[in-house]
Amino acid sequence: MAEKEQRNQADEGRKAVFRIPGTAYAAIALLTVCVTPVALGEIPGLEFLYLAPIALFVFVLRTRTVATREGLAIRTMFGNRDIPWSSLKGLAITKKARVRAVLQDDTQVTLPTVRTRHLPVLSLVSEGLVADPSGLLDNDEPPAEKPVADKPTETGPSGAAPQE
């Protein structure tokens, strides 16, 4: 059974999931604890303050971008969108290092949680359909080592370099 699942995953190709880190749930829990004295305090009707942590929990849970061999699957708090690689014209980078997908009709779609540091990963997953502007994937060879100095420094009996 496990071998069959591995074969299916191998047929699907690479997959990358970009989402908000799980540590955000700790911040939401802290916010819930901080809201509790106010929401359950002496002033009636402030229970609606619990809607903020609930909304943040749903936001963190749902927001993600999944890149597969077929294309991009974008999931936001209120919707989903699938973009095949064939309908992608390119990627646009904003001033805040966010990445947007530029479609064939020049509309731009924000890729939630994808940053410029993730571009080599997108290039790998898309199997070269998205170019890697960083150049990290272009070299399959290890970097050449720097030559060692021609003449090693000699040290005297005290460990200090001799004076000339």
C-alpha positions in Angstrom: 0.0 0.0 0.0 2.8 2.4 0.9 4.7 1.6 -2.3 1.6 2.5 -4.4 1.3 5.9 -2.6 5.0 6.6 -3.3 4.6 5.7 -7.0 1.6 8.1 -7.2 3.5 10.8 -5.5 6.4 10.3 -7.9 4.1 10.5 -10.9 2.7 13.8 -9.6 6.2 15.3 -9.6 7.5 17.9 -7.1 5.1 19.9 -4.9 5.8 23.0 -2.9 3.4 24.4 -0.3 3.9 28.0 0.8 1.9 28.9 3.9 1.9 31.0 7.0 4.2 29.4 9.7 2.5 27.4 12.4 3.9 29.7 15.1 1.2 32.1 14.2 -1.3 29.9 16.1 0.7 30.7 19.3 0.1 34.4 18.7 -3.6 33.8 18.1 -3.8 31.8 21.3 -2.1 34.7 23.2 -4.6 37.1 21.6 -7.5 34.9 22.8 -6.1 34.9 26.3 -5.7 38.7 26.3 -9.2 39.3 24.9 -10.9 37.0 27.5 -10.9 39.4 30.5 -12.4 42.2 28.4 -14.9 40.0 26.6 -16.1 38.3 29.8 -15.7 41.3 32.0 -18.3 43.5 33.6 -19.5 45.2 30.4 -22.1 42.9 28.7 -22.1 42.3 25.0 -18.3 42.3 24.4 -18.2 38.6 23.5 -18.0 39.6 19.9 -14.3 40.4 20.5 -13.7 36.6 20.1 -14.4 37.0 16.4 -11.0 38.6 15.8 -9.0 35.5 17.0 -11.4 33.2 15.2 -11.0 35.1 11.9 -7.2 35.1 12.3 -7.3 31.4 12.9 -9.3 30.8 9.7 -7.0 33.1 7.8 -3.8 31.3 8.9 -5.4 27.9 8.3 -6.6 28.6 4.8 -4.1 31.0 3.2 -1.5 29.2 1.1 -0.1 28.8 -2.4 0.6 25.3 -3.7 2.9 24.8 -6.7 2.8 21.6 -8.6 3.8 20.3 -12.0 0.4 21.4 -13.4 0.4 24.9 -12.0 -0.3 27.1 -9.0 -3.2 26.6 -6.6 -4.0 29.8 -4.7 -6.1 29.6 -1.6 -7.2 32.6 0.3 -9.6 33.1 3.2 -12.6 33.5 1.0 -11.7 31.7 -2.3 -9.6 29.4 -4.4 -8.0 29.8 -7.8 -6.0 27.5 -10.0 -3.5 28.8 -12.5 -1.9 26.4 -14.9 1.7 27.2 -16.0 0.5 27.6 -19.6 -1.6 30.6 -18.7 1.2 32.3 -16.9 3.1 35.0 -18.7 5.6 35.6 -15.9 6.1 36.8 -12.4 6.2 40.3 -11.0 8.0 41.3 -7.8 6.7 44.1 -5.6 8.8 46.5 -3.5 8.1 44.4 -0.4 9.6 41.2 -2.0 6.1 39.7 -2.7 5.5 37.8 -5.9 2.5 38.2 -8.2 1.6 35.9 -11.1 1.2 37.8 -14.4 -1.4 36.1 -16.7 -1.5 36.1 -20.5 -4.0 39.0 -20.4 -1.6 41.1 -18.2 -3.7 40.7 -15.1 -1.8 40.2 -11.9 -2.7 37.7 -9.2 -1.0 37.9 -5.8 0.6 34.7 -4.6 0.0 34.7 -0.9 3.0 33.7 1.3 5.3 33.5 -1.7 8.4 35.7 -1.5 11.4 36.3 -3.8 13.5 33.8 -1.9 11.0 31.1 -3.1 11.7 31.7 -6.8 14.3 28.9 -7.1 11.7 26.5 -5.6 9.0 27.6 -8.1 11.5 27.0 -10.9 12.2 23.5 -9.7 8.6 22.6 -9.3 7.6 24.1 -12.6 10.4 22.0 -14.2 11.9 25.1 -15.8 8.8 26.8 -17.0 9.4 29.6 -14.6 12.9 31.0 -14.9 15.1 31.3 -11.8 16.4 34.9 -11.7 18.7 34.2 -8.8 20.9 31.8 -10.9 21.1 29.3 -8.1 19.9 26.5 -10.2 22.0 27.3 -13.3 25.2 25.8 -12.0 25.3 22.1 -11.5 29.0 22.3 -10.8 30.3 23.1 -7.3 32.0 26.5 -7.0 35.7 26.5 -7.8 38.0 26.7 -4.8 40.2 29.7 -4.4 44.0 29.1 -4.9 46.1 28.9 -1.7 48.8 31.6 -1.3 52.0 30.8 -3.0 54.3 31.1 0.0 53.2 30.1 3.5 54.1 32.4 6.3 56.9 31.0 8.5 56.7 31.5 12.2 59.6 31.8 14.7 60.1 29.7 17.8 57.7 31.9 19.8 54.9 31.5 17.3 55.2 35.1 15.9 56.2 35.9 12.4 59.9 36.8 12.0 60.7 40.4 11.6 62.5 41.5 8.4 
